[in-house]
Amino acid sequence: MNVYIASDHGGYQKKQQLIIQLQQQGYHVIDMGATTLLPTDDYPDYALTLGKKVIQDPTSRGILICGTGIGMSIACNKINGIRCAKVGDEQEASLARLHNDANVIALSGRKPEEQLYRFIEIFLTTDFSMAEWHQRRIAKIRAYEEQHEY
Ligand code: RB5
């Protein structure tokens, strides 16, 4: 599975640390930037670029990190087919996959690295439940997106 990861300056240092941990665990990680710590960079640029990549590579997952995870999730969810969950604890990491079949998570760079790694690990190793009612709800989102293609 390809794992795309991106951050703005608010998540840059955590991104660099997490890439090393993920690679050590054998994940194929693709760094979508930022490539330097530049306080003038903007989270929508990274969130939109990563979201498009994940849509082009349907078996992949995405990880976004900014100061809070909020801006990244708002921006990435503008891409049709993206289900980006802003995750702040282990249960949310798990339910984002089980219930929402999230293909991207957005994290806060203010949280400790070990906590973020644990959220990512859960996100990458938990399967969608496939329950009929969860599939039905996701299908309604997809139907809306298909009617409002742009
Ligand atoms: C950048 O200053 C900050 O706004 C960003 O990292 C993020 O927290 C936005 O939601």
Backbone and ligand atoms as CSV (ligand in chain L), in Angstrom:
chain,resi,resn,atom,element,x,y,z
A,1,MET,N,N,0.845,-1.195,0.000
A,1,MET,CA,C,0.000,0.000,0.000
A,1,MET,C,C,0.886,1.252,0.000
A,2,ASN,N,N,0.598,2.169,-0.942
A,2,ASN,CA,C,1.319,3.440,-0.937
A,2,ASN,C,C,0.712,4.354,0.132
A,3,VAL,N,N,1.571,5.001,0.888
A,3,VAL,CA,C,1.118,5.923,1.936
A,3,VAL,C,C,1.656,7.313,1.593
A,4,TYR,N,N,0.741,8.209,1.225
A,4,TYR,CA,C,1.132,9.589,0.922
A,4,TYR,C,C,1.056,10.407,2.208
A,5,ILE,N,N,2.039,11.283,2.398
A,5,ILE,CA,C,2.062,12.097,3.622
A,5,ILE,C,C,2.428,13.529,3.247
A,6,ALA,N,N,1.781,14.490,3.898
A,6,ALA,CA,C,2.096,15.899,3.623
A,6,ALA,C,C,1.810,16.728,4.860
A,7,SER,N,N,2.476,17.859,4.945
A,7,SER,CA,C,2.257,18.779,6.065
A,7,SER,C,C,2.489,20.210,5.596
A,8,ASP,N,N,2.001,21.155,6.384
A,8,ASP,CA,C,2.477,22.535,6.263
A,8,ASP,C,C,3.534,22.708,7.366
A,9,HIS,N,N,3.893,23.959,7.642
A,9,HIS,CA,C,4.909,24.205,8.671
A,9,HIS,C,C,4.465,23.730,10.054
A,10,GLY,N,N,3.121,23.732,10.279
A,10,GLY,CA,C,2.592,23.310,11.588
A,10,GLY,C,C,2.809,21.828,11.861
A,11,GLY,N,N,3.047,21.060,10.804
A,11,GLY,CA,C,3.238,19.618,11.003
A,11,GLY,C,C,4.554,19.117,10.453
A,12,TYR,N,N,5.375,20.041,9.982
A,12,TYR,CA,C,6.589,19.637,9.250
A,12,TYR,C,C,7.514,18.723,10.070
A,13,GLN,N,N,7.829,19.151,11.295
A,13,GLN,CA,C,8.791,18.343,12.075
A,13,GLN,C,C,8.234,16.954,12.394
A,14,LYS,N,N,6.948,16.912,12.738
A,14,LYS,CA,C,6.334,15.603,13.030
A,14,LYS,C,C,6.333,14.743,11.770
A,15,LYS,N,N,6.057,15.353,10.633
A,15,LYS,CA,C,6.074,14.584,9.369
A,15,LYS,C,C,7.436,13.933,9.161
A,16,GLN,N,N,8.496,14.704,9.340
A,16,GLN,CA,C,9.836,14.165,9.101
A,16,GLN,C,C,10.105,12.963,10.021
A,17,GLN,N,N,9.698,13.089,11.287
A,17,GLN,CA,C,9.925,11.995,12.247
A,17,GLN,C,C,9.069,10.777,11.892
A,18,LEU,N,N,7.817,11.036,11.528
A,18,LEU,CA,C,6.894,9.922,11.247
A,18,LEU,C,C,7.280,9.165,9.982
A,19,ILE,N,N,7.816,9.863,9.000
A,19,ILE,CA,C,8.262,9.184,7.772
A,19,ILE,C,C,9.318,8.136,8.134
A,20,ILE,N,N,10.257,8.507,8.987
A,20,ILE,CA,C,11.322,7.562,9.378
A,20,ILE,C,C,10.707,6.348,10.072
A,21,GLN,N,N,9.809,6.595,11.018
A,21,GLN,CA,C,9.172,5.469,11.740
A,21,GLN,C,C,8.402,4.568,10.787
A,22,LEU,N,N,7.650,5.167,9.876
A,22,LEU,CA,C,6.836,4.370,8.955
A,22,LEU,C,C,7.720,3.553,8.020
A,23,GLN,N,N,8.797,4.160,7.553
A,23,GLN,CA,C,9.716,3.427,6.666
A,23,GLN,C,C,10.369,2.274,7.415
A,24,GLN,N,N,10.722,2.508,8.683
A,24,GLN,CA,C,11.328,1.432,9.484
A,24,GLN,C,C,10.371,0.252,9.639
A,25,GLN,N,N,9.060,0.547,9.620
A,25,GLN,CA,C,8.061,-0.522,9.736
A,25,GLN,C,C,7.721,-1.138,8.379
A,26,GLY,N,N,8.377,-0.667,7.327
A,26,GLY,CA,C,8.197,-1.283,6.006
A,26,GLY,C,C,7.143,-0.638,5.135
A,27,TYR,N,N,6.570,0.468,5.556
A,27,TYR,CA,C,5.571,1.140,4.716
A,27,TYR,C,C,6.255,1.863,3.564
A,28,HIS,N,N,5.574,1.891,2.414
A,28,HIS,CA,C,6.081,2.642,1.259
A,28,HIS,C,C,5.506,4.053,1.355
A,29,VAL,N,N,6.325,4.980,1.820
A,29,VAL,CA,C,5.866,6.341,2.126
A,29,VAL,C,C,6.301,7.295,1.019
A,30,ILE,N,N,5.358,8.097,0.555
A,30,ILE,CA,C,5.663,9.098,-0.478
A,30,ILE,C,C,5.425,10.479,0.136
A,31,ASP,N,N,6.502,11.239,0.236
A,31,ASP,CA,C,6.461,12.560,0.874
A,31,ASP,C,C,6.012,13.599,-0.149
A,32,MET,N,N,4.858,14.224,0.111
A,32,MET,CA,C,4.301,15.227,-0.814
A,32,MET,C,C,4.609,16.652,-0.348
A,33,GLY,N,N,5.585,16.810,0.529
A,33,GLY,CA,C,5.951,18.136,1.035
A,33,GLY,C,C,5.215,18.449,2.332
A,34,ALA,N,N,5.528,19.516,2.945
A,34,ALA,CA,C,6.517,20.515,2.579
A,34,ALA,C,C,7.932,19.926,2.641
A,35,THR,N,N,8.820,20.506,1.848
A,35,THR,CA,C,10.189,19.995,1.824
A,35,THR,C,C,11.119,20.794,2.733
A,36,THR,N,N,10.653,21.949,3.181
A,36,THR,CA,C,11.427,22.749,4.141
A,36,THR,C,C,10.450,23.371,5.128
A,37,LEU,N,N,10.970,23.809,6.245
A,37,LEU,CA,C,10.127,24.466,7.251
A,37,LEU,C,C,10.006,25.944,6.876
A,38,LEU,N,N,8.869,26.267,6.262
A,38,LEU,CA,C,8.687,27.613,5.725
A,38,LEU,C,C,7.354,28.166,6.252
A,39,PRO,N,N,7.389,29.083,7.214
A,39,PRO,CA,C,6.153,29.540,7.857
A,39,PRO,C,C,5.139,30.208,6.930
A,40,THR,N,N,5.548,30.522,5.709
A,40,THR,CA,C,4.603,31.162,4.776
A,40,THR,C,C,3.864,30.145,3.909
A,41,ASP,N,N,4.146,28.852,4.079
A,41,ASP,CA,C,3.428,27.890,3.236
A,41,ASP,C,C,1.985,27.741,3.736
A,42,ASP,N,N,1.137,27.218,2.851
A,42,ASP,CA,C,-0.303,27.177,3.153
A,42,ASP,C,C,-0.839,25.755,3.076
A,43,TYR,N,N,-1.566,25.336,4.135
A,43,TYR,CA,C,-2.049,23.951,4.191
A,43,TYR,C,C,-2.928,23.529,3.004
A,44,PRO,N,N,-3.762,24.420,2.404
A,44,PRO,CA,C,-4.596,23.916,1.288
A,44,PRO,C,C,-3.767,23.373,0.122
A,45,ASP,N,N,-2.609,23.973,-0.121
A,45,ASP,CA,C,-1.782,23.510,-1.240
A,45,ASP,C,C,-1.400,22.044,-1.053
A,46,TYR,N,N,-1.026,21.680,0.156
A,46,TYR,CA,C,-0.588,20.298,0.428
A,46,TYR,C,C,-1.784,19.349,0.508
A,47,ALA,N,N,-2.855,19.813,1.129
A,47,ALA,CA,C,-4.030,18.944,1.298
A,47,ALA,C,C,-4.657,18.602,-0.050
A,48,LEU,N,N,-4.742,19.583,-0.938
A,48,LEU,CA,C,-5.373,19.351,-2.240
A,48,LEU,C,C,-4.493,18.467,-3.125
A,49,THR,N,N,-3.183,18.696,-3.078
A,49,THR,CA,C,-2.261,17.873,-3.872
A,49,THR,C,C,-2.314,16.422,-3.400
A,50,LEU,N,N,-2.279,16.231,-2.095
A,50,LEU,CA,C,-2.313,14.858,-1.561
A,50,LEU,C,C,-3.653,14.195,-1.870
A,51,GLY,N,N,-4.744,14.920,-1.720
A,51,GLY,CA,C,-6.068,14.350,-1.989
A,51,GLY,C,C,-6.171,13.844,-3.421
A,52,LYS,N,N,-5.663,14.623,-4.361
A,52,LYS,CA,C,-5.716,14.205,-5.775
A,52,LYS,C,C,-4.896,12.935,-5.989
A,53,LYS,N,N,-3.758,12.831,-5.341
A,53,LYS,CA,C,-2.910,11.631,-5.454
A,53,LYS,C,C,-3.648,10.398,-4.948
A,54,VAL,N,N,-4.301,10.541,-3.807
A,54,VAL,CA,C,-4.995,9.390,-3.209
A,54,VAL,C,C,-6.132,8.931,-4.127
A,55,ILE,N,N,-6.808,9.865,-4.766
A,55,ILE,CA,C,-7.881,9.491,-5.698
A,55,ILE,C,C,-7.311,8.765,-6.926
A,56,GLN,N,N,-6.151,9.210,-7.388
A,56,GLN,CA,C,-5.521,8.556,-8.559
A,56,GLN,C,C,-4.968,7.174,-8.221
A,57,ASP,N,N,-4.768,6.907,-6.952
A,57,ASP,CA,C,-4.124,5.663,-6.498
A,57,ASP,C,C,-5.067,5.048,-5.448
A,58,PRO,N,N,-6.158,4.397,-5.919
A,58,PRO,CA,C,-7.279,4.058,-5.033
A,58,PRO,C,C,-6.970,3.098,-3.881
A,59,THR,N,N,-5.877,2.337,-3.964
A,59,THR,CA,C,-5.581,1.455,-2.828
A,59,THR,C,C,-4.662,2.148,-1.808
A,60,SER,N,N,-4.326,3.403,-2.072
A,60,SER,CA,C,-3.409,4.114,-1.170
A,60,SER,C,C,-4.171,4.750,-0.006
A,61,ARG,N,N,-3.420,5.276,0.941
A,61,ARG,CA,C,-3.996,6.091,2.026
A,61,ARG,C,C,-3.164,7.357,2.157
A,62,GLY,N,N,-3.762,8.376,2.780
A,62,GLY,CA,C,-3.077,9.649,2.958
A,62,GLY,C,C,-3.042,10.098,4.412
A,63,ILE,N,N,-1.967,10.784,4.742
A,63,ILE,CA,C,-1.794,11.343,6.096
A,63,ILE,C,C,-1.444,12.813,5.936
A,64,LEU,N,N,-2.207,13.669,6.603
A,64,LEU,CA,C,-1.960,15.110,6.554
A,64,LEU,C,C,-1.700,15.624,7.960
A,65,ILE,N,N,-0.755,16.516,8.099
A,65,ILE,CA,C,-0.457,17.078,9.423
A,65,ILE,C,C,-0.310,18.593,9.293
A,66,CYS,N,N,-1.102,19.330,10.069
A,66,CYS,CA,C,-0.907,20.778,10.192
A,66,CYS,C,C,-0.944,21.089,11.693
A,67,GLY,N,N,-1.121,22.345,12.042
A,67,GLY,CA,C,-1.109,22.691,13.465
A,67,GLY,C,C,-2.182,21.958,14.239
A,68,THR,N,N,-3.382,21.922,13.678
A,68,THR,CA,C,-4.516,21.281,14.361
A,68,THR,C,C,-5.049,20.050,13.629
A,69,GLY,N,N,-4.788,19.959,12.347
A,69,GLY,CA,C,-5.429,18.945,11.494
A,69,GLY,C,C,-6.724,19.467,10.880
A,70,ILE,N,N,-7.216,20.580,11.388
A,70,ILE,CA,C,-8.533,21.070,10.944
A,70,ILE,C,C,-8.467,21.632,9.520
A,71,GLY,N,N,-7.542,22.536,9.273
A,71,GLY,CA,C,-7.450,23.140,7.938
A,71,GLY,C,C,-7.202,22.089,6.876
A,72,MET,N,N,-6.315,21.155,7.167
A,72,MET,CA,C,-5.997,20.093,6.211
A,72,MET,C,C,-7.242,19.272,5.887
A,73,SER,N,N,-8.036,18.941,6.910
A,73,SER,CA,C,-9.218,18.102,6.655
A,73,SER,C,C,-10.266,18.877,5.868
A,74,ILE,N,N,-10.453,20.144,6.194
A,74,ILE,CA,C,-11.440,20.954,5.443
A,74,ILE,C,C,-11.050,20.994,3.972
A,75,ALA,N,N,-9.786,21.270,3.705
A,75,ALA,CA,C,-9.328,21.408,2.315
A,75,ALA,C,C,-9.394,20.076,1.581
A,76,CYS,N,N,-8.892,19.016,2.185
A,76,CYS,CA,C,-8.804,17.724,1.484
A,76,CYS,C,C,-10.189,17.173,1.157
A,77,ASN,N,N,-11.160,17.441,2.014
A,77,ASN,CA,C,-12.515,16.935,1.763
A,77,ASN,C,C,-13.213,17.630,0.597
A,78,LYS,N,N,-12.579,18.641,0.023
A,78,LYS,CA,C,-13.140,19.274,-1.186
A,78,LYS,C,C,-12.927,18.407,-2.428
A,79,ILE,N,N,-12.026,17.431,-2.333
A,79,ILE,CA,C,-11.752,16.552,-3.486
A,79,ILE,C,C,-12.785,15.427,-3.495
A,80,ASN,N,N,-13.498,15.280,-4.610
A,80,ASN,CA,C,-14.496,14.219,-4.719
A,80,ASN,C,C,-13.858,12.849,-4.489
A,81,GLY,N,N,-14.490,12.068,-3.629
A,81,GLY,CA,C,-13.990,10.722,-3.346
A,81,GLY,C,C,-13.105,10.658,-2.121
A,82,ILE,N,N,-12.681,11.823,-1.641
A,82,ILE,CA,C,-11.873,11.832,-0.416
A,82,ILE,C,C,-12.792,11.802,0.803
A,83,ARG,N,N,-12.440,10.923,1.734
A,83,ARG,CA,C,-13.091,10.910,3.039
A,83,ARG,C,C,-11.966,11.100,4.055
A,84,CYS,N,N,-11.747,12.365,4.384
A,84,CYS,CA,C,-10.640,12.715,5.280
A,84,CYS,C,C,-11.186,12.927,6.687
A,85,ALA,N,N,-10.665,12.180,7.638
A,85,ALA,CA,C,-11.107,12.274,9.030
A,85,ALA,C,C,-10.036,12.974,9.861
A,86,LYS,N,N,-10.461,13.999,10.580
A,86,LYS,CA,C,-9.546,14.624,11.528
A,86,LYS,C,C,-9.581,13.777,12.792
A,87,VAL,N,N,-8.455,13.177,13.102
A,87,VAL,CA,C,-8.383,12.170,14.165
A,87,VAL,C,C,-7.588,12.701,15.355
A,88,GLY,N,N,-8.190,12.585,16.548
A,88,GLY,CA,C,-7.527,13.097,17.752
A,88,GLY,C,C,-7.342,12.061,18.835
A,89,ASP,N,N,-7.831,10.841,18.609
A,89,ASP,CA,C,-7.556,9.774,19.589
A,89,ASP,C,C,-7.626,8.413,18.883
A,90,GLU,N,N,-7.283,7.370,19.621
A,90,GLU,CA,C,-7.188,6.033,18.998
A,90,GLU,C,C,-8.546,5.528,18.531
A,91,GLN,N,N,-9.586,5.825,19.313
A,91,GLN,CA,C,-10.914,5.354,18.923
A,91,GLN,C,C,-11.348,6.002,17.600
A,92,GLU,N,N,-11.058,7.292,17.461
A,92,GLU,CA,C,-11.415,7.969,16.208
A,92,GLU,C,C,-10.624,7.400,15.032
A,93,ALA,N,N,-9.366,7.058,15.272
A,93,ALA,CA,C,-8.554,6.460,14.206
A,93,ALA,C,C,-9.189,5.157,13.745
A,94,SER,N,N,-9.659,4.375,14.692
A,94,SER,CA,C,-10.274,3.091,14.380
A,94,SER,C,C,-11.635,3.274,13.698
A,95,LEU,N,N,-12.471,4.146,14.255
A,95,LEU,CA,C,-13.823,4.321,13.706
A,95,LEU,C,C,-13.807,5.014,12.344
A,96,ALA,N,N,-12.801,5.841,12.122
A,96,ALA,CA,C,-12.678,6.486,10.805
A,96,ALA,C,C,-12.558,5.433,9.707
A,97,ARG,N,N,-11.935,4.317,10.013
A,97,ARG,CA,C,-11.815,3.227,9.044
A,97,ARG,C,C,-13.053,2.323,9.102
A,98,LEU,N,N,-13.424,1.874,10.285
A,98,LEU,CA,C,-14.520,0.909,10.420
A,98,LEU,C,C,-15.843,1.452,9.889
A,99,HIS,N,N,-16.164,2.700,10.240
A,99,HIS,CA,C,-17.476,3.266,9.910
A,99,HIS,C,C,-17.456,4.114,8.639
A,100,ASN,N,N,-16.365,4.848,8.431
A,100,ASN,CA,C,-16.351,5.861,7.364
A,100,ASN,C,C,-15.485,5.489,6.169
A,101,ASP,N,N,-14.760,4.386,6.285
A,101,ASP,CA,C,-13.832,3.984,5.214
A,101,ASP,C,C,-12.964,5.178,4.801
A,102,ALA,N,N,-12.469,5.913,5.789
A,102,ALA,CA,C,-11.651,7.105,5.517
A,102,ALA,C,C,-10.417,6.694,4.728
A,103,ASN,N,N,-10.116,7.483,3.685
A,103,ASN,CA,C,-8.896,7.204,2.917
A,103,ASN,C,C,-7.761,8.176,3.263
A,104,VAL,N,N,-8.083,9.189,4.069
A,104,VAL,CA,C,-7.066,10.145,4.528
A,104,VAL,C,C,-7.355,10.472,5.995
A,105,ILE,N,N,-6.289,10.655,6.790
A,105,ILE,CA,C,-6.497,11.224,8.126
A,105,ILE,C,C,-5.712,12.524,8.233
A,106,ALA,N,N,-6.270,13.429,9.018
A,106,ALA,CA,C,-5.618,14.709,9.287
A,106,ALA,C,C,-5.313,14.773,10.779
A,107,LEU,N,N,-4.076,15.126,11.080
A,107,LEU,CA,C,-3.590,15.074,12.466
A,107,LEU,C,C,-3.039,16.425,12.898
A,108,SER,N,N,-2.987,16.613,14.215
A,108,SER,CA,C,-2.414,17.835,14.778
A,108,SER,C,C,-0.930,17.645,15.081
A,109,GLY,N,N,-0.113,18.525,14.512
A,109,GLY,CA,C,1.325,18.492,14.773
A,109,GLY,C,C,1.671,18.860,16.208
A,110,ARG,N,N,0.672,19.271,16.996
A,110,ARG,CA,C,0.927,19.614,18.404
A,110,ARG,C,C,0.937,18.374,19.293
A,111,LYS,N,N,0.480,17.264,18.776
A,111,LYS,CA,C,0.443,16.037,19.598
A,111,LYS,C,C,1.798,15.346,19.566
A,112,PRO,N,N,2.105,14.563,20.626
A,112,PRO,CA,C,3.397,13.859,20.655
A,112,PRO,C,C,3.529,12.858,19.499
A,113,GLU,N,N,4.770,12.693,19.044
A,113,GLU,CA,C,5.041,11.810,17.907
A,113,GLU,C,C,4.519,10.394,18.141
A,114,GLU,N,N,4.733,9.859,19.340
A,114,GLU,CA,C,4.320,8.473,19.591
A,114,GLU,C,C,2.818,8.311,19.468
A,115,GLN,N,N,2.069,9.339,19.934
A,115,GLN,CA,C,0.611,9.293,19.824
A,115,GLN,C,C,0.204,9.326,18.340
A,116,LEU,N,N,0.822,10.211,17.596
A,116,LEU,CA,C,0.492,10.321,16.169
A,116,LEU,C,C,0.808,9.018,15.453
A,117,TYR,N,N,1.935,8.413,15.795
A,117,TYR,CA,C,2.305,7.159,15.138
A,117,TYR,C,C,1.253,6.085,15.423
A,118,ARG,N,N,0.785,6.054,16.660
A,118,ARG,CA,C,-0.237,5.057,17.032
A,118,ARG,C,C,-1.529,5.273,16.235
A,119,PHE,N,N,-1.948,6.541,16.072
A,119,PHE,CA,C,-3.165,6.830,15.281
A,119,PHE,C,C,-2.969,6.345,13.837
A,120,ILE,N,N,-1.790,6.602,13.303
A,120,ILE,CA,C,-1.507,6.215,11.916
A,120,ILE,C,C,-1.509,4.695,11.777
A,121,GLU,N,N,-0.888,4.042,12.733
A,121,GLU,CA,C,-0.817,2.569,12.705
A,121,GLU,C,C,-2.225,1.973,12.705
A,122,ILE,N,N,-3.092,2.493,13.538
A,122,ILE,CA,C,-4.478,2.002,13.593
A,122,ILE,C,C,-5.169,2.280,12.263
A,123,PHE,N,N,-4.999,3.491,11.763
A,123,PHE,CA,C,-5.618,3.901,10.489
A,123,PHE,C,C,-5.173,2.991,9.338
A,124,LEU,N,N,-3.902,2.634,9.326
A,124,LEU,CA,C,-3.373,1.842,8.203
A,124,LEU,C,C,-3.692,0.354,8.314
A,125,THR,N,N,-4.033,-0.106,9.500
A,125,THR,CA,C,-4.220,-1.556,9.677
A,125,THR,C,C,-5.674,-1.959,9.955
A,126,THR,N,N,-6.573,-0.985,9.980
A,126,THR,CA,C,-7.982,-1.306,10.260
A,126,THR,C,C,-8.767,-1.315,8.954
A,127,ASP,N,N,-9.546,-2.382,8.746
A,127,ASP,CA,C,-10.367,-2.487,7.539
A,127,ASP,C,C,-11.740,-1.848,7.758
A,128,PHE,N,N,-12.326,-1.395,6.670
A,128,PHE,CA,C,-13.716,-0.923,6.688
A,128,PHE,C,C,-14.611,-2.094,7.106
A,129,SER,N,N,-15.627,-1.826,7.929
A,129,SER,CA,C,-16.475,-2.913,8.452
A,129,SER,C,C,-17.294,-3.584,7.349
A,130,MET,N,N,-17.598,-2.844,6.264
A,130,MET,CA,C,-18.456,-3.328,5.174
A,130,MET,C,C,-19.911,-3.487,5.617
A,131,ALA,N,N,-20.267,-3.023,6.798
A,131,ALA,CA,C,-21.668,-3.125,7.243
A,131,ALA,C,C,-22.558,-2.386,6.242
A,132,GLU,N,N,-23.727,-2.972,5.998
A,132,GLU,CA,C,-24.638,-2.410,4.975
A,132,GLU,C,C,-24.954,-0.959,5.271
A,133,TRP,N,N,-25.226,-0.645,6.529
A,133,TRP,CA,C,-25.633,0.727,6.880
A,133,TRP,C,C,-24.490,1.724,6.700
A,134,HIS,N,N,-23.254,1.297,6.898
A,134,HIS,CA,C,-22.131,2.212,6.646
A,134,HIS,C,C,-21.922,2.389,5.140
A,135,GLN,N,N,-22.066,1.299,4.406
A,135,GLN,CA,C,-21.946,1.404,2.937
A,135,GLN,C,C,-23.026,2.323,2.374
A,136,ARG,N,N,-24.244,2.199,2.922
A,136,ARG,CA,C,-25.368,3.023,2.448
A,136,ARG,C,C,-25.075,4.513,2.661
A,137,ARG,N,N,-24.521,4.841,3.828
A,137,ARG,CA,C,-24.260,6.257,4.140
A,137,ARG,C,C,-23.149,6.822,3.260
A,138,ILE,N,N,-22.131,6.005,3.038
A,138,ILE,CA,C,-21.036,6.469,2.168
A,138,ILE,C,C,-21.538,6.619,0.727
A,139,ALA,N,N,-22.425,5.704,0.313
A,139,ALA,CA,C,-22.980,5.784,-1.047
A,139,ALA,C,C,-23.764,7.088,-1.226
A,140,LYS,N,N,-24.411,7.568,-0.178
A,140,LYS,CA,C,-25.146,8.841,-0.278
A,140,LYS,C,C,-24.189,10.010,-0.490
A,141,ILE,N,N,-23.045,9.961,0.154
A,141,ILE,CA,C,-22.039,11.021,-0.045
A,141,ILE,C,C,-21.521,10.959,-1.481
A,142,ARG,N,N,-21.238,9.734,-1.945
A,142,ARG,CA,C,-20.729,9.570,-3.324
A,142,ARG,C,C,-21.764,10.056,-4.343
A,143,ALA,N,N,-23.031,9.741,-4.088
A,143,ALA,CA,C,-24.094,10.165,-5.022
A,143,ALA,C,C,-24.148,11.688,-5.072
A,144,TYR,N,N,-24.021,12.324,-3.947
A,144,TYR,CA,C,-24.015,13.797,-3.912
A,144,TYR,C,C,-22.831,14.326,-4.719
A,145,GLU,N,N,-21.665,13.719,-4.505
A,145,GLU,CA,C,-20.466,14.178,-5.229
A,145,GLU,C,C,-20.641,14.015,-6.737
A,146,GLU,N,N,-21.238,12.891,-7.131
A,146,GLU,CA,C,-21.398,12.641,-8.567
A,146,GLU,C,C,-22.379,13.626,-9.203
A,147,GLN,N,N,-23.351,14.088,-8.416
A,147,GLN,CA,C,-24.306,15.078,-8.945
A,147,GLN,C,C,-23.710,16.492,-8.971
A,148,HIS,N,N,-22.628,16.681,-8.278
A,148,HIS,CA,C,-22.045,18.020,-8.175
A,148,HIS,C,C,-20.584,18.004,-8.610
A,149,GLU,N,N,-20.299,17.243,-9.659
A,149,GLU,CA,C,-18.931,17.190,-10.185
A,149,GLU,C,C,-18.508,18.579,-10.638
A,150,TYR,N,N,-17.268,18.908,-10.388
A,150,TYR,CA,C,-16.741,20.174,-10.912
A,150,TYR,C,C,-15.289,20.009,-11.248
L,1,RB5,C1,C,-0.869,27.420,10.274
L,1,RB5,O1,O,-0.479,28.516,10.996
L,1,RB5,C2,C,-2.077,26.765,10.874
L,1,RB5,O2,O,-3.173,27.569,10.663
L,1,RB5,C3,C,-2.262,25.414,10.244
L,1,RB5,O3,O,-1.157,24.621,10.472
L,1,RB5,C4,C,-3.461,24.621,10.705
L,1,RB5,O4,O,-3.480,24.457,12.086
L,1,RB5,C5,C,-4.760,25.048,10.184
L,1,RB5,O5,O,-5.808,24.446,10.424
